[in-house]
């Protein structure tokens, strides 16, 4: 399955295992691209990243590079 920025109609979306407290994202992936959307508003569009960019981003998240401090807003 190939996901393009304009067509995710055949995508198999899955909810993040780290989602909680109503702040959930869903991800649909293929070899070349990964699409991300808000599970509370799936009709509001999605963000498509290359598979390489997605792997870099998730590695940075695991390493704590994108942590928010308590005083930062949502």
C-alpha positions in Angstrom: 0.0 0.0 0.0 1.4 3.4 -0.9 0.2 6.5 1.0 0.4 9.8 -0.8 -0.1 13.3 0.8 -3.5 13.5 -1.0 -4.9 10.0 -0.7 -5.2 8.0 2.5 -8.5 6.4 1.6 -7.1 2.9 1.7 -4.8 3.5 4.7 -5.0 1.2 7.7 -5.0 3.7 10.7 -3.8 2.6 14.2 -3.9 4.5 17.4 -0.6 5.2 19.1 0.1 2.9 22.0 1.4 5.9 23.9 -1.8 7.9 23.5 -3.7 8.7 26.6 -5.9 11.3 28.3 -7.7 12.1 25.1 -4.6 13.3 23.3 -4.5 10.6 20.8 -2.9 10.3 17.4 -3.4 7.7 14.7 -0.7 6.5 12.3 -0.9 4.8 8.9 2.3 3.6 7.3 3.8 2.1 4.3 7.4 1.7 3.1 7.8 5.2 1.6 5.5 7.4 3.8 3.8 7.6 7.2 0.6 9.6 7.7 -0.4 11.0 11.1 -3.8 12.4 12.2 -5.7 13.5 15.3 -7.9 10.6 16.4 -10.5 13.0 17.7 -10.9 14.7 14.4 -9.8 12.3 11.6 -11.6 14.3 9.0 -9.5 17.4 9.6 -6.6 16.1 7.5 -3.3 14.5 8.2 0.4 15.1 8.1 2.5 12.9 5.7 6.2 12.3 6.4 8.7 10.2 4.6 9.5 7.0 6.3 13.0 8.2 7.1 11.7 11.4 8.7 9.2 9.4 10.8 12.0 7.1 12.0 14.2 10.1 12.9 11.3 11.8 14.8 10.3 8.7 16.8 13.9 8.1 17.7 14.1 11.7 19.0 10.9 11.3 21.0 12.2 8.1 22.6 15.4 9.9 23.5 13.4 12.7 25.2 14.3 15.4 22.7 10.7 16.7 22.4 9.6 16.8 26.1 7.5 19.7 27.2 8.0 21.5 30.5 5.1 21.7 32.9 4.6 25.5 32.2 4.3 25.0 28.4 0.8 25.1 27.0 -0.8 22.4 24.7 
